[in-house]
Amino acid sequence: MVEHPAYPVGLRLTGRRVVVVGGGQVAQRRLPALIAAGADVTLISPSATPSVEAMADAGEIRWERRRFQDGDLADAWYALVATADTEANERISAEAERSRVWCVRSDDAGAATAWTPATGRSEGVTVAVLTTDTPDPRRSAAIRDAVVEGLRDGTLVAPQQRTRTPGVALVGGGPGDPDLITVRGRRLLAEADVVIADRLGPRDLLDELPPHVEVIDAAKIPYGRFMAQEAINNALIEHAKAGKAVVRLKGGDPYVFGRGMEELQALAEAGITCTVVPGISSSISVPGAAGIPVTHRGVAHEFTVVSGHVAPDDPRSLVDWKSLAQLRGTLVILMGVDKIGAIAQALVTHGKNPETPVALVQEGTTAAQRRVDATLGSVGEVVRAEEVKPPAVIVIGDVVMVNSRA
C-alpha cells in the first residue's frame, strides 16, 4: 500500500510532445485518446500493430522505427512505456525520472510516476477513475461504467452486477465516432473477455476497456494456410469454446459489406451462440455527418448502396453499372476510392451526366473528417489532386448540392 493516494489531474496535451515507447497492443489502445487530446505524439518502436501503423500512415503520429535511445524524452511532457523488455522499461523510466517527465509503465504500475485511469465520456463529461492504492483496473472500470451509465440515463445509480454474455456478439460499431455505437453494443463490449476488432471500428472505445480484456487486431491474426476471413472465423470459435465472452467489433453494420453473415454461419456450424447487434451504416451516417441527405423531397426518392472494391470491367463484379446509370436517385459507393475514376467513366459511358455532383467524405464522423466535392467528369482527377484516402464514402447525385440550395 502506498503512503499517499495518487493526485488526480487532467493533462492538457494539445501541441505538447508525448513519447510512446512500444507499438503493441497497449499502444494501440492508448494512442487514440492521446491523438484525440491533440498531443504531438512520437512513437518509438521497431515494429507496430497494423492499426498503430495506420495511425502513422495517416499522419496522426510520428513513428521512429527503432529502439529507444538515451535522450529520446528530451522536451517531452508525458511518456508511455509499453514494451515487453523489462530492463528497457526500467532504463526509460529512469530517464523520465531524471528529466521530470510523468511516465506510465504498462508492466509495473508501482514503479511508474503516473497511472492511466479508467475513463469514459458522456455528454461533454470525462469520467476518470483511479483506485487509491496500486491500480485495480477491474474495480476502476466497474465504477467508471456505473458513473457513465448513470450520466447517460440521468439516474447516476450504479447498475446491478453485469452477467457475462456467453458466446460471440457481432457488434456493429458505427461509422467511427465512439458515441455512435448502440447502447447494447457498448454494454456487450464492456462485458467482453476478448475483442476482435477491425481497423475501421470505433477505436476510441478500446481505450475504455480494462487491461484484462484481450484486444486482437483482426489484421494481425496469423493466417497460415487459411484465408483471412477463415482465420478470423477460427479465432472467434477458439475463444468462444474456451468459455470467453467474445465481441467481434466491426465498423458500420455487420451485414453491410461487413461479412457478418459469413461469421455467423461459421459460428452456427460450430454450435456457438451468436448475438448480432446492428450498427449505424456509414452509407447513410457519413453523408449525413457531412451535411448530405441521401434522400430529399423533390430531389431523390431512392438511394442505392454499392461496393466499389471491384472495378466495373472486372469479371468478378456483380454490379449492374449500366442500370445504375439510369437511376435518378442517389448512389452511395463504399470502398471505392481507388476505383472511382473507372466507376465514374462507366456511369458516364452508360448515360449519366458528367456534370452530376459527387462528394467524397473521408474519415466521416471522426475528428479527421473532410469533404471533397467534384463531378462525375472530374472526380478521378480530384481524388488524385486532393489525395483522398480510404476510408471514404462517395455520394453521387443531386443531393450533394442540397445544402447550397438551402
Beta strands, then each sheet from edge to edge (+ up, - down):
strand 1: 17-21
strand 2: 40-44
strand 3: 62-64
strand 4: 78-81
strand 5: 102-105
strand 6: 118-122
strand 7: 125-129
strand 8: 168-172
strand 9: 194-197
strand 10: 214-217
strand 11: 246-250
strand 12: 274-277
strand 13: 303-307
strand 14: 330-334
strand 15: 357-362
strand 16: 370-375
strand 17: 392-396
sheet 1: 3+ 2+ 1+ 4+ 5+
sheet 2: 6+ 7-
sheet 3: 10+ 9+ 11+ 8+ 12+
sheet 4: 13+ 14+ 17- 15+ 16-
end
